[in-house]
Structure formats: structure tokens, C-alpha cells
Amino acid sequence: MDSRVPLPTWDVDRAEVVHWRSDHPSFDQGFALEASGLAASQRFLYVASEKYARLLQIDLSPDPRARVTALAVPPHSELEGVALHDGTLYFCDEANAAVYSAHLGDEQKLAVEPERRSIEARELIVQGVRVQGNKIGFEGIEVSPDGRLLYVLLERSGDEASGCSAKIYRQRNRKGYLELEEDPLEVVLEDCTWRLTGLAWWGKRLLALKTQFPGERYQVVMIDPKSGEWRVVLELTEILRSLEEEGWSNNVEGIAVTSDGALWLVADNAVTGVIDEPLPPRTDQRTLLLRIPLGGGGMYN
């Protein structure tokens, strides 16, 4: 990776936990939302509740509120990632190794319409990718800045003997079929305790969350989109460990960058199997939404 590429300079000392109020009582931060995916528009954040087929639309205001909308996806889907481009949402489903698209429509209208409606999601048929639905599978999704390609993240593959890596599949949507545009981008990991979860863009540069378990280490890395080489651009271990002590889940899985250059993280706050209940239960590990602003000399490019 070119060492001359300027790195983002987020100010962890000014990080803030963001509290939202939900229009649905079971989707406040004291419930086991399993919030795994995060995307951003000019005015809103979009959070996918992994196993409850819900989309949270959170306004970026001084008093954030979450509008909760049902998603029409197959039963027992696990929505691990969400991306937004040109009015369309994209989700990756780990349980079914599937990708869905959903037309969002007027997001301002969605935020205020009096009757909740379900957002219809359509499966995009994934071709040329050998991934089966499992607990270690599709974990993140993004759209290239020009809108041409979907980037679908396989969090980890391999074993201790051969070594582990994450893979990023770059696919083109052709009339509802996702075709591989080129070979998967392979991101080599130090060992099999690490994984990648969540993708975002810093300008035209690809970012990912890199987390370790056991060990509880957390990093944001920048990935070379041609070679798969990466370097750490932000160390999050200390702050996320401290927030866990305050009752916030630190299993960060979703990442986004807003137009002001701020980094946003959301954490999955539960570990569960198949769920048949329609709504999340209360939990001791609250859903973390964290904003980290740029430092004084930082520029978003």
C-alpha cells in the first residue's frame, strides 16, 4: 500500500456515545437489537437489526430519534450488513448467504409518514461465489463510489494450518444477478482469531472493521482495493473496552463515515441462535452507537 496516501485523523478523545429515542419501545438501546449493519446518508443513519427484520432510520440531529420499519426478508435471515446508494438499500444475509436490495424511496417521507410500512426486499442471485449460509459468512456490504459494483465481505475463511483471510467479492448487478467482476480481494489476517466485519468508504479508499475474539481487540483498517494489503488507521481497543465496563456492548460490527468525515460505529449486543420471537428482549449489554469526529487538522477527502 502506498505510504504517501494521507490517513484519516479521528479524535478518539472526543468520541461520544449517541443515545436515540425509538418510535417502537422494543428498539431502544436497552434491548437486544443485534445491530450489525450501518449506513449513512446526508441526514440519516440506517441500522439493520440482524434477526428481527427491522431497519432503524436514525436522524442526525442533536436529539436523535429512530424510526423503525419492518423489512420483508425471508424468515430467520441474519442481516449483517447494510449499504445505501442512490436511494437503494443493500443487505447481506449471513444465515442464507444471500444479498437483497430494497428501494428506500423518499427517506424524508419515511421518517414522518404516520403509518409504518414494510420495505420490500428483493433477493439478488449471487453467482460464482462458494459461500454457504453459516455463522461465519457474509458480514458486510458496500457499494463502490461510482455505483458500479457491490462489495460483499466474507468475514474469514481458512484454518490455522493454512492461514486465514477475509475475502471481498466485487460483483456487478445484471438484472438481478450478481456476477463476479474480478477475482475476490483477499485480505490476509494475522491468525484465525481475527475477522473483518463491516465496510465503509473514506472518499475512494476502502475501510473495514477488524476485530479479534478471544482477546477483544478492535481496529479500523484501510485496504488497498487492488492488492488487499491493509494498514491500521485507528486503534479502538482501549475505548471499546472502557465502554463495555459502562454497560455498552463492544462487539462493533457496523461502520459508516458521514459527510462531515465523522466515523460511526454500531455494536451487536447479543449472541443468540435461531429466533422465533417477533421482538427483541431486554438486555444488560446496551446497543452502542459511537461517533468519533475528525481531529482539528483532519480533512475528509
N, C-alpha and C positions, 0 to 999 in steps of 0.2 A: 504493500500500500504506500502511496506517495506521502512521505512525511511532511511535505510542504502544504498539504491540504489543511486549512485552518479548522480547529476544533471548536465545537460549541463550548461556552463557558457558563454553565449553570451555577447558580449560587445556592448551594445546599444549606448554608446558614440562614437563608431567607425562605426556606421551604415552608409551606403551610398545608395543614390538613384542611380540606374543604368539606364542610357539612352541608348536606342538602335536605330539603323537606320534600317528601313524596306525596303525590296525589292519591297514592294507594298505600294504606298503612302497613302492608306486609313487605314493602320495598324501601323502607327506611334503612339506615345503616346498621341498625341493631338486629337485622335479620340475616339469615344465611343465604345471601343472594347468589353466591358463587359468581361474582362479577369477573369475567375473564377477558372480555374484549373491549377495546376503547378506540373511538374515532372522534374526530373533531371537524366542525365546520366553522364559519366565521362567528356564529352566535351560540352554538350548542356543542356539548359533548354527547356522544352516544355510547352507552354501556350495554353490553349484552349480558343478560343473566343466564348463565350457562345451561342450567337444567330446568328452567321454568318458562322457557319460550316467551320471554319478555324483553322489550327494548326500553331502556331508560333514556329519555331525552332531557338532559340537564342544561339549563340556561346558564350562560357565563355572566352572571350578574352578581352584585355584592350579596344578594340573598338567594342563593341557588335553589331552584325547585326542580324536581324530577317528574316529568310526565311519563307514565307507564303505559305502554301499548303492547298488546299481545302480538305474537308472531306466529303465522301459520306455517309451522315446520313439522316434520314427522315426529311421532311420539318418541320419547327417550333420546331426542337429539341432545348433543352437548356442544353448545355454541361457544367455541373457544376464542374466536377472533371475529372482529368486525372492521370493515373499511367503508369509506364513503367517497364516492367520486361522481360529480356531475348529477347529483340528485338520486343516485342509486346506492343502496347498501349492499355489501357483500359479506357473507358469513361463512366460516368454515366450521364443520361439524365433526368433532373428533370421533364420536361413537360410530358414525356411519361412513367415515372417510368421504364426506360429501361437501360440496360448495353450493351455496344458494345466493341468488340475487333477489332484491326486493326494491321496487320503485318507491322512494320515500315520498315523492310529491312535494307539496309546498310545506317546508318544515315550519314556517311561521304559523301556518294554519293548523298543523298537527299539534303545536304547542298550546293552542287555545280552543280547539273545537270542543263543544260541550259533550259529545258522545264519543266514547272510546271506540275505535275500530281496530280490527285485526289487520295487520300488514301482511299481505300475501307474499310468500317467498317461493321462488321457482328454483328447482334444482338445475344446476349446470353440470352436464355429464362430463366427468373427468376422464380423459383418455391418456394412455401412455404413462400412467403413474401407478406403481405397485405398492399401494398402501391400503391395508385393511383397517376397518374400524377397530379401535383398541384404546387402552388407557394411555399409550404413548403414540400419538398420531398427529393429525393436523392441529396445530396450536396457534397459528397466526395467519393473517392475510393482509395484504396491501395492494394498492393499485399503483402502477407506475405513474410518475408525474404527468406524462403525456396521455395517460388513459389507455395506452395500447395493451398493456399486459397486466395480468393478475399474478401476484407473488404469493404462493401458498407455502407455508412453513411446516415442515416435518420436524418436530422438536429434537428428536435424537434417533439415531439408528446405529447398529454395530454392537460390539461387545468388548469386554476388557482385553480379550486376546487379540482382536483385530484393530481395536481402537474405535472410538465413537465420533460421530459427526452429526451435525444438523444439515438438512437439505432444504433448499428453497427452489420450488418449482416455478418456472416462469412460463405462463400459459396465456394463450390468446383465445378470446371468446369468439367462436364462429357459430353463430345461430344456435346458441345454447349448448355448444360442445366446447370444452376447454382442451385445446391442443397444445402440446409442448412446443414452445418456440425454439428452445435450445436445451442442451443438457442441463440437468439440475445444478444449481450452485451449491457446492459442498463447503461447509464451514466446519473445519476440524476443531474438535474440543479437546481440552487437556486430558480428560478422562471421562468415564461414563457416569459420573455423579453430576455433571453439568448438562444443561439443555438451553435451548433458545425458546423464548416464549414472547410473542408479540413483535410486530414490525411497525416502523414509522419512518417518515422521511424528514431529513434535515436539509431543506432545499432539494437538491437532487442526489443527496447522499443517504444511503440506507442505514437505518439504526435498528438495533434489536435489543431486547432484554435478554440477559444471560444470567441464569440463576443456578445455584448448586444446592442439592439436598442429598444426603445429610450434610450439614456444615453451615447452612444458611448464609450464603454469600450472594451478593446481588450487584450486577454491573450493567451499564449501558455500553454497548459496543457499536462502532461504526464498521460496516462491512464493505469491502471492495466489491462492486457489482460484477466484476469480470473474473477475479481470481478467488473470491471467497475469503481472502485474508481479512483479519479483523484486528482492531485495537480498542482498548478500553478508553472511553471518553468521559465516563462518570462512574465513580465508586459509590455504591449506595448501602453497603453492608452496615455501617455504623448507624446511620439514621434509621434504617428499617428495623434493626434490632432494638433500638431505643423505643420506636413506636409500638412494637409488639409488647413491650413492658407496660405500655399505657393502655393496652387492650385492643389495639388495631391489628388486624391481620397483616402480615408482611409477605404473604405469598403473592408478590406482584406478578401479574400476567399480561395486563394490557398497558399499552404505551401510545402516546399521541403527542404531537407538537402543534400548538396553536399559532395563529398568525403573528402573535407578539413574540414568538420564539420560546415561550414557556414550555417546559416539559411536564406532562401529566402522566400519572401512574394510577392504576386501579388494581386492587388485590382481590383474589378469590379467597373468601373467608370460610370455606367449609370443604371437607373431604367426605364425599358420600358415594354410594353405589347408585344403582338404578332408583329413580324416584317416581312414585306414583301419586304423590300429593300435589295438589294444584298450586300451593303457595309455600314459600319458604318459612321455616320455623325461626324462632328467636335463637340467638347465639351469643356466646361470651366474646367471640372474636369479631369485632365490628368491621364493616366494609370500609377499607381505606381508599380515599381519593386524595392524591397528593399532587400539589402544584409546586414546581421548582422554577423560579424566574431566572432569566439571564442575569449574569453579573453586570456590573456597571460598564465594563468595556465590551460586553458581548454584542455581536451583531448577528441577526438571522439572515442567512444567505442561501 
